[in-house]
Amino acid sequence: MNAVIGMCTFCEVHGPRVVFTTQTYKTYDKDDNNTRKLKFYGPREVLQEANTRRLTSTGGQRKECEGCEGLGNVKYLSNDHENRTSFVSAKEPLTEEVTNLLAHACIRSLSCELHLGKNGVCYFGDDTRGHVLSHAFTLKDAQARGIRRSCSFIIFMKDKQFLLNMWPFFVDNLRQVIKELQDFAEKQYATDENANPQRAARLSSASGGLHANRETARGMPRGLPEITNEEHIFVRIHMWLVWILSAGARHFVESSATLDSPLSGFLIRYQDFTENPEFSEISKKKFATTILREISQQISREHFKQLLFACLTGIQVVVRGPNNQARELLYALSSLVPRSCRRIQVDADEYKGINECNFLGVNTLVAVPVPSPHICRLDIIPEELKNSHQQSLILRWAGKLPQKLPTLVSKLEKYIHNEKLEHNVLRAQFIAIQEEWANIAKIVHAMRGRGHRGDLSGLIMSLGAGKHDLGLIDSWSMGLPSNPA
């Protein structure tokens, strides 16, 4: 997992600064028999570049103080010999390119990005400068302006979807790290206040007139070891971040696909959308997307939107007509949602409620409830009963579409009606966008399952969704485990 985690602080003298970074390096030795333990499992050129930059650095570069100096030239190294992986912590990444990208992310994290709440989380980035998950927080510091030092952890990756999929894991574990840092800082702040109450000292400084040295009264910015009163605080942070990176790598695998590939980094894969066993024979003859396109040609565009909306948001869909035709339509309509969200009854001899199935197929002679906002009915008109100009399908639904449709409904409807898309291309588009929205639902579900029941609008917005998508997200979440890993 090629993520870089950095700790940033806002120095009152020099502005936003990266004070600590941890990065993973792994060897991909083709010789499986090579079990020799190495001191470093990354490319040698990386160490050479880092040494060259250190030797050529001069005092003419950025000025720093104790508040933003961080580790200085010290580096920490931990090795996982079994997985042939090295974790390196330093003040800045070992390569200049990543250093520059991280410095830019640091400035955005502490200066201009909007976090939800004072200690909130946000996402920003692009394919050029990388993608960043930023978690802002503060540490109590008796000598800081406002008695608090602004800090953040930033996680930098090149794969946006993979980073967002990891959101719940990163946020939960970073909050534990932040809490321990804040506990250390709180204790030191209490000690400082007992020894020298800052309110009195600052009032005394303010009454000293224009010539009073306020910087001296407040004190120059202090480093993290002083703020927390932990001499080996950077060793602690190193171990925390190494655990996060190593644990993340064990549970998630980053795709090596190119950044513009819609299939890279997904936790839910195409296999989660394959057909149910009862449709195996139909799937050998026709793609589901081919049948969906045929349906769209048999009903009005507005009715087709209603049908997509019902399927994707959990409204019960009842297909009534000859068994073979009903079965084919159910195969196509149920393919719109993940397998975990499907409860299908085919060739039923009586109506079954939404608690038993959300996709129901019945014969024309079976009595079914009248259409309502919770039941969408698709009737198949047999050829012998059809008038010369009558369509083969009739949709009946008493509900009303929202003013703004869920994003997935709008996109799928446009794909279906785009005649320029050949069936193979259409199918590939469906697979990609279905996987994307299944993972959005999974991430939101995972955050709720970990107790984050508050406002998740920032997370949802970062994932590319909005309030109009919540009905779909909630419906798809119902098919996921109640206690997500």
C-alpha positions as CSV (number, residue, x, y, z in Angstrom):
1,M,0.0,0.0,0.0
2,N,1.9,3.1,-1.3
3,A,0.5,5.6,1.1
4,V,2.4,8.3,2.9
5,I,1.2,9.5,6.2
6,G,2.4,12.9,7.4
7,M,1.9,15.0,10.5
8,C,1.6,18.7,10.0
9,T,1.6,21.7,12.3
10,F,0.9,25.4,11.9
11,C,4.0,27.2,13.1
12,E,3.1,30.7,14.3
13,V,6.4,32.0,12.8
14,H,6.8,30.0,9.6
15,G,3.3,28.8,8.8
16,P,2.2,25.2,7.8
17,R,5.0,22.7,8.0
18,V,5.3,18.9,7.7
19,V,7.1,17.7,10.9
20,F,6.9,13.9,10.5
21,T,6.3,11.4,7.7
22,T,6.0,7.6,7.5
23,Q,6.3,5.8,4.2
24,T,6.2,2.1,3.1
25,Y,8.9,0.5,0.8
26,K,8.5,-3.0,-0.4
27,T,10.7,-5.3,-2.5
28,Y,9.2,-7.4,-5.2
29,D,12.0,-9.9,-5.6
30,K,11.1,-12.4,-8.3
31,D,13.2,-15.0,-6.6
32,D,10.8,-16.7,-4.2
33,N,13.7,-18.6,-2.6
34,N,15.4,-15.4,-1.6
35,T,14.7,-15.2,2.2
36,R,17.8,-13.2,3.1
37,K,17.0,-10.4,5.5
38,L,17.8,-6.9,4.3
39,K,18.4,-3.7,6.2
40,F,16.1,-1.9,3.7
41,Y,13.6,-3.3,1.3
42,G,13.1,-0.3,-0.9
43,P,15.1,0.8,-4.0
44,R,18.7,1.8,-3.3
45,E,18.2,4.9,-5.4
46,V,15.8,6.3,-2.8
47,L,18.4,6.2,-0.1
48,Q,21.0,7.7,-2.4
49,E,18.7,10.6,-3.4
50,A,17.9,11.2,0.3
51,N,21.6,11.3,1.2
52,T,22.4,13.6,-1.7
53,R,19.6,16.0,-0.7
54,R,20.8,16.1,2.9
55,L,24.5,16.7,1.9
56,T,23.6,19.5,-0.6
57,S,21.2,21.3,1.7
58,T,22.4,24.7,2.9
59,G,21.4,27.2,5.5
60,G,19.9,29.3,2.7
61,Q,16.8,27.1,2.5
62,R,13.6,27.6,4.6
63,K,14.2,28.8,8.1
64,E,12.8,26.7,10.8
65,C,12.4,26.8,14.6
66,E,11.8,24.2,17.2
67,G,8.1,24.5,16.5
68,C,8.4,23.2,13.0
69,E,11.8,21.5,12.9
70,G,10.3,18.1,13.8
71,L,12.8,15.2,13.5
72,G,15.6,17.1,11.8
73,N,17.9,14.7,10.2
74,V,16.9,11.7,12.3
75,K,15.2,8.7,10.6
76,Y,13.4,5.7,12.1
77,L,13.3,2.4,10.3
78,S,11.1,-0.7,11.0
79,N,11.3,-3.9,8.9
80,D,8.7,-6.6,8.3
81,H,11.1,-9.3,7.1
82,E,8.3,-11.8,6.4
83,N,6.6,-9.5,3.9
84,R,9.9,-7.9,2.9
85,T,8.7,-4.4,3.7
86,S,10.4,-1.4,5.3
87,F,8.7,1.5,7.0
88,V,10.7,4.7,7.1
89,S,9.9,7.7,9.2
90,A,11.6,11.0,8.7
91,K,10.9,14.7,8.7
92,E,10.0,14.5,5.0
93,P,9.8,11.8,2.4
94,L,13.0,10.4,0.9
95,T,12.2,11.6,-2.6
96,E,12.0,15.2,-3.7
97,E,8.8,14.7,-5.8
98,V,6.8,13.3,-2.9
99,T,8.3,15.9,-0.5
100,N,6.9,18.7,-2.7
101,L,3.5,17.1,-3.1
102,L,3.2,16.6,0.6
103,A,4.3,20.2,1.4
104,H,1.5,21.4,-0.9
105,A,-1.0,19.1,0.8
106,C,0.2,20.3,4.2
107,I,-0.5,24.0,3.2
108,R,-4.0,23.1,2.0
109,S,-4.7,20.9,5.0
110,L,-3.9,23.7,7.5
111,S,-4.9,26.8,5.6
112,C,-7.7,26.6,3.1
113,E,-9.5,23.2,3.2
114,L,-12.8,23.1,5.0
115,H,-13.0,20.4,7.6
116,L,-16.2,19.3,9.3
117,G,-15.9,20.7,12.8
118,K,-12.8,21.8,14.6
119,N,-11.3,18.3,14.6
120,G,-12.8,17.2,11.3
121,V,-11.9,15.1,8.3
122,C,-11.9,16.1,4.7
123,Y,-10.7,14.9,1.3
124,F,-9.0,16.9,-1.4
125,G,-6.7,16.3,-4.4
126,D,-6.6,15.5,-8.1
127,D,-4.7,13.0,-10.4
128,T,-1.8,15.5,-10.8
129,R,-1.0,16.3,-7.2
130,G,-2.3,13.1,-5.6
131,H,-5.3,12.5,-3.4
132,V,-5.3,13.4,0.3
133,L,-7.3,12.5,3.4
134,S,-6.8,15.2,6.0
135,H,-7.7,14.9,9.7
136,A,-7.4,18.2,11.5
137,F,-7.0,18.5,15.3
138,T,-5.5,20.7,18.0
139,L,-3.1,20.2,20.8
140,K,-3.2,22.3,24.0
141,D,-0.1,24.5,24.3
142,A,0.2,27.2,27.0
143,Q,2.5,29.2,24.8
144,A,0.6,29.0,21.6
145,R,-1.7,31.7,20.2
146,G,-5.2,30.8,21.5
147,I,-3.6,28.3,23.8
148,R,-3.9,25.7,21.1
149,R,-1.6,24.4,18.3
150,S,-3.3,23.6,15.0
151,C,-2.2,20.2,13.6
152,S,-3.3,17.6,11.1
153,F,-2.5,14.1,9.8
154,I,-2.6,13.8,6.1
155,I,-2.7,10.6,4.2
156,F,-1.4,10.9,0.6
157,M,-2.1,8.4,-2.2
158,K,-2.3,8.3,-6.0
159,D,-5.4,6.2,-6.1
160,K,-8.5,8.2,-5.1
161,Q,-11.0,5.3,-4.9
162,F,-8.6,3.2,-2.8
163,L,-8.0,6.1,-0.4
164,L,-11.8,6.7,0.0
165,N,-12.4,3.0,0.5
166,M,-9.9,3.1,3.3
167,W,-11.6,6.1,4.9
168,P,-13.2,4.3,7.8
169,F,-10.1,2.4,8.7
170,F,-7.8,5.4,8.6
171,V,-10.2,7.7,10.5
172,D,-10.8,5.2,13.3
173,N,-7.1,4.6,13.9
174,L,-5.9,8.1,13.5
175,R,-8.4,9.2,16.1
176,Q,-6.8,6.9,18.5
177,V,-3.4,8.4,17.8
178,I,-4.8,11.9,18.1
179,K,-6.5,11.2,21.4
180,E,-3.2,10.0,22.9
181,L,-1.4,13.0,21.7
182,Q,-4.1,15.3,23.1
183,D,-4.0,13.5,26.4
184,F,-0.2,14.0,26.7
185,A,-0.6,17.7,25.7
186,E,-3.5,18.2,28.2
187,K,-1.3,17.0,31.1
188,Q,1.6,19.2,30.1
189,Y,-0.7,22.2,29.7
190,A,-2.1,21.7,33.3
191,T,1.5,21.5,34.6
192,D,2.4,24.7,32.7
193,E,-0.7,26.5,34.0
194,N,0.1,25.6,37.6
195,A,3.6,26.9,37.3
196,N,2.8,30.0,35.3
197,P,-0.8,31.0,34.6
198,Q,-0.9,32.3,31.0
199,R,-3.8,34.6,31.5
200,A,-2.0,36.7,34.0
201,A,1.2,36.7,32.0
202,R,-0.5,37.8,28.8
203,L,-2.5,40.6,30.6
204,S,0.8,41.8,32.0
205,S,2.4,41.8,28.6
206,A,-0.5,43.7,27.0
207,S,-0.3,46.4,29.7
208,G,3.4,47.0,28.9
209,G,2.7,49.4,26.1
210,L,3.9,49.4,22.5
211,H,7.4,48.5,23.4
212,A,6.5,45.3,25.3
213,N,8.0,42.2,23.7
214,R,4.8,40.1,23.3
215,E,6.7,37.3,21.5
216,T,8.9,36.8,24.5
217,A,5.9,36.9,26.8
218,R,4.2,34.2,24.9
219,G,7.4,32.3,24.1
220,M,8.8,31.0,20.8
221,P,6.9,28.0,19.3
222,R,7.7,24.8,21.0
223,G,8.4,21.4,19.5
224,L,6.1,18.4,19.9
225,P,8.3,16.8,22.6
226,E,7.9,19.9,24.8
227,I,4.2,20.3,24.1
228,T,3.5,16.7,25.1
229,N,6.3,16.3,27.7
230,E,7.3,13.1,25.9
231,E,11.0,12.9,25.0
232,H,10.4,10.0,22.6
233,I,7.1,11.2,21.2
234,F,8.3,10.7,17.6
235,V,9.2,7.1,18.3
236,R,5.6,6.6,19.5
237,I,4.2,8.3,16.4
238,H,6.5,6.1,14.2
239,M,5.2,2.9,15.8
240,W,1.5,4.1,15.6
241,L,1.8,5.0,11.9
242,V,3.8,1.8,11.0
243,W,0.9,-0.2,12.5
244,I,-1.7,1.6,10.5
245,L,0.2,1.1,7.2
246,S,1.0,-2.5,7.9
247,A,-2.5,-3.4,9.1
248,G,-4.0,-1.6,6.1
249,A,-1.8,-3.5,3.7
250,R,-2.9,-6.8,5.3
251,H,-6.6,-6.1,4.7
252,F,-6.6,-4.1,1.5
253,V,-4.7,-4.4,-1.7
254,E,-4.1,-1.4,-3.9
255,S,-4.7,-1.9,-7.6
256,S,-1.7,-1.3,-9.9
257,A,-4.1,-0.2,-12.6
258,T,-3.8,3.3,-14.1
259,L,-5.4,6.2,-12.4
260,D,-8.1,6.6,-15.0
261,S,-9.2,3.0,-14.8
262,P,-12.8,2.9,-13.3
263,L,-12.1,-0.6,-11.9
264,S,-9.0,0.3,-9.8
265,G,-9.0,-0.1,-6.0
266,F,-12.5,-1.4,-5.4
267,L,-13.5,-3.4,-2.4
268,I,-16.7,-4.7,-4.1
269,R,-16.0,-6.4,-7.4
270,Y,-18.0,-7.5,-10.5
271,Q,-18.5,-10.9,-8.9
272,D,-20.9,-9.2,-6.5
273,F,-23.2,-8.3,-9.4
274,T,-23.3,-11.7,-11.1
275,E,-26.7,-13.3,-11.8
276,N,-28.6,-15.5,-9.4
277,P,-28.6,-19.3,-10.1
278,E,-32.2,-19.2,-11.3
279,F,-31.1,-17.0,-14.2
280,S,-28.0,-18.9,-15.4
281,E,-29.7,-20.2,-18.6
282,I,-31.0,-16.7,-19.5
283,S,-27.6,-15.1,-18.9
284,K,-26.0,-17.5,-21.4
285,K,-28.2,-16.1,-24.2
286,K,-28.5,-12.4,-23.4
287,F,-26.8,-9.7,-21.4
288,A,-28.9,-8.0,-18.8
289,T,-28.1,-4.7,-20.4
290,T,-29.5,-5.9,-23.7
291,I,-32.8,-6.7,-22.0
292,L,-32.9,-3.4,-20.2
293,R,-32.4,-1.6,-23.5
294,E,-35.3,-3.6,-24.9
295,I,-37.5,-2.6,-21.9
296,S,-36.7,1.0,-22.5
297,Q,-38.0,0.8,-26.0
298,Q,-41.4,-0.7,-24.8
299,I,-42.3,2.1,-22.3
300,S,-42.0,5.8,-22.1
301,R,-38.8,7.5,-21.0
302,E,-40.5,8.8,-17.9
303,H,-41.8,5.3,-17.0
304,F,-38.3,3.8,-17.5
305,K,-36.9,6.3,-15.0
306,Q,-39.6,5.3,-12.6
307,L,-38.7,1.6,-13.1
308,L,-34.9,2.2,-12.6
309,F,-35.7,4.3,-9.5
310,A,-37.8,1.6,-8.0
311,C,-35.2,-1.2,-8.6
312,L,-32.3,0.8,-7.3
313,T,-33.9,2.3,-4.1
314,G,-35.6,-0.8,-2.7
315,I,-39.2,-0.3,-3.9
316,Q,-40.8,-3.7,-4.6
317,V,-41.0,-4.5,-8.3
318,V,-43.7,-7.0,-9.4
319,V,-43.5,-8.4,-12.9
320,R,-46.7,-10.0,-14.0
321,G,-47.1,-12.0,-17.2
322,P,-46.1,-15.4,-18.8
323,N,-43.5,-17.1,-16.7
324,N,-40.7,-17.2,-19.3
325,Q,-41.0,-13.5,-20.2
326,A,-41.4,-12.5,-16.6
327,R,-38.3,-14.5,-15.6
328,E,-36.2,-12.7,-18.3
329,L,-37.3,-9.3,-17.2
330,L,-36.6,-10.1,-13.5
331,Y,-33.1,-11.2,-14.5
332,A,-32.4,-7.9,-16.1
333,L,-34.0,-5.7,-13.4
334,S,-32.5,-7.5,-10.4
335,S,-29.0,-7.2,-12.0
336,L,-29.2,-3.5,-11.3
337,V,-28.4,-4.0,-7.6
338,P,-25.7,-6.1,-5.8
339,R,-26.6,-9.7,-5.1
340,S,-26.7,-9.0,-1.4
341,C,-29.6,-6.6,-2.0
342,R,-31.7,-9.1,-4.1
343,R,-34.6,-11.0,-2.6
344,I,-36.1,-12.7,-5.7
345,Q,-39.2,-14.9,-6.1
346,V,-39.9,-16.2,-9.6
347,D,-43.0,-18.1,-10.9
348,A,-44.7,-17.4,-7.6
349,D,-48.3,-18.7,-7.3
350,E,-49.4,-15.9,-5.0
351,Y,-48.3,-12.4,-4.0
352,K,-45.5,-12.0,-1.5
353,G,-44.8,-8.9,0.5
354,I,-41.6,-6.7,0.4
355,N,-40.3,-8.5,3.6
356,E,-40.0,-11.7,1.6
357,C,-38.9,-10.3,-1.8
358,N,-38.2,-7.1,-3.6
359,F,-38.3,-8.7,-7.1
360,L,-41.4,-10.8,-7.7
361,G,-42.6,-12.6,-10.8
362,V,-46.2,-13.9,-11.0
363,N,-48.5,-15.2,-13.7
364,T,-51.1,-13.0,-15.2
365,L,-53.9,-14.8,-13.3
366,V,-52.3,-14.1,-9.9
367,A,-54.0,-11.4,-7.9
368,V,-51.6,-8.6,-6.8
369,P,-52.1,-5.3,-4.9
370,V,-52.9,-2.2,-6.8
371,P,-49.8,-0.1,-7.5
372,S,-48.7,2.2,-4.6
373,P,-45.6,4.3,-3.8
374,H,-44.2,1.0,-2.3
375,I,-45.1,-1.3,-5.2
376,C,-44.1,-0.8,-8.8
377,R,-45.9,-3.2,-11.2
378,L,-44.7,-4.1,-14.7
379,D,-47.4,-5.9,-16.7
380,I,-46.5,-8.0,-19.8
381,I,-49.3,-7.9,-22.4
382,P,-49.5,-11.2,-24.3
383,E,-49.5,-10.9,-28.1
384,E,-53.0,-12.4,-28.4
385,L,-54.4,-9.7,-26.1
386,K,-52.4,-6.7,-27.5
387,N,-54.0,-4.1,-29.7
388,S,-52.3,-3.2,-33.0
389,H,-50.6,-0.1,-31.5
390,Q,-50.3,-1.2,-27.9
391,Q,-46.9,-1.6,-26.2
392,S,-45.9,-5.0,-24.9
393,L,-45.2,-3.6,-21.4
394,I,-47.2,-1.4,-19.1
395,L,-45.7,0.2,-16.0
396,R,-48.0,1.1,-13.1
397,W,-46.6,3.0,-10.0
398,A,-48.4,5.4,-7.8
399,G,-45.2,7.0,-6.4
400,K,-43.6,10.3,-7.6
401,L,-40.0,10.7,-8.7
402,P,-37.9,13.2,-6.6
403,Q,-37.1,16.5,-8.1
404,K,-33.5,15.4,-8.3
405,L,-32.9,11.8,-9.2
406,P,-30.1,9.7,-7.6
407,T,-26.9,10.0,-9.6
408,L,-26.9,6.3,-10.5
409,V,-30.4,6.4,-11.9
410,S,-29.7,9.4,-14.1
411,K,-26.4,7.9,-15.4
412,L,-27.8,4.4,-16.1
413,E,-30.8,5.9,-17.9
414,K,-28.6,8.0,-20.1
415,Y,-26.4,5.0,-20.9
416,I,-29.4,2.9,-21.9
417,H,-30.8,5.5,-24.3
418,N,-27.4,6.3,-25.8
419,E,-27.6,4.4,-29.1
420,K,-24.0,5.2,-29.9
421,L,-22.9,2.8,-27.1
422,E,-22.6,-0.7,-28.4
423,H,-23.8,-3.5,-26.1
424,N,-20.2,-4.5,-25.0
425,V,-19.4,-0.9,-24.1
426,L,-22.7,-0.4,-22.4
427,R,-22.1,-3.5,-20.3
428,A,-18.6,-2.3,-19.3
429,Q,-20.0,1.1,-18.3
430,F,-22.6,-0.6,-16.1
431,I,-20.1,-2.8,-14.3
432,A,-17.8,0.2,-13.6
433,I,-20.5,2.5,-12.2
434,Q,-22.3,-0.2,-10.2
435,E,-19.0,-1.1,-8.5
436,E,-18.4,2.6,-7.7
437,W,-21.8,3.1,-6.0
438,A,-21.6,-0.2,-4.2
439,N,-18.4,0.9,-2.6
440,I,-19.8,4.3,-1.7
441,A,-22.7,2.5,0.1
442,K,-20.1,0.2,1.8
443,I,-18.0,3.1,3.1
444,V,-20.9,5.0,4.5
445,H,-22.3,1.8,6.0
446,A,-18.9,1.0,7.6
447,M,-18.7,4.5,9.2
448,R,-22.2,4.1,10.6
449,G,-21.4,0.6,11.9
450,R,-18.4,2.0,13.8
451,G,-20.7,4.5,15.7
452,H,-20.4,7.5,13.4
453,R,-24.1,8.2,13.4
454,G,-23.8,12.0,13.1
455,D,-23.6,14.1,10.0
456,L,-21.7,12.2,7.3
457,S,-22.4,14.8,4.6
458,G,-18.7,15.7,4.3
459,L,-17.8,12.0,3.7
460,I,-20.7,11.5,1.3
461,M,-19.7,14.7,-0.6
462,S,-16.1,13.5,-0.8
463,L,-17.3,10.2,-2.3
464,G,-19.0,12.1,-5.1
465,A,-22.6,11.7,-3.8
466,G,-25.2,14.1,-2.4
467,K,-28.4,14.2,-0.4
468,H,-30.4,13.0,-3.4
469,D,-28.4,9.8,-3.3
470,L,-29.1,8.8,0.3
471,G,-32.1,6.7,-0.5
472,L,-30.1,4.5,-2.8
473,I,-27.1,4.4,-0.4
474,D,-29.4,3.4,2.5
475,S,-31.1,0.7,0.4
476,W,-27.9,-0.9,-0.7
477,S,-26.5,-0.7,2.8
478,M,-29.3,-3.0,4.0
479,G,-27.7,-5.9,2.2
480,L,-24.4,-5.4,4.1
481,P,-23.4,-7.0,7.4
482,S,-24.8,-5.2,10.5
483,N,-21.3,-5.1,12.0
484,P,-18.9,-4.3,9.1
485,A,-15.2,-5.2,9.5
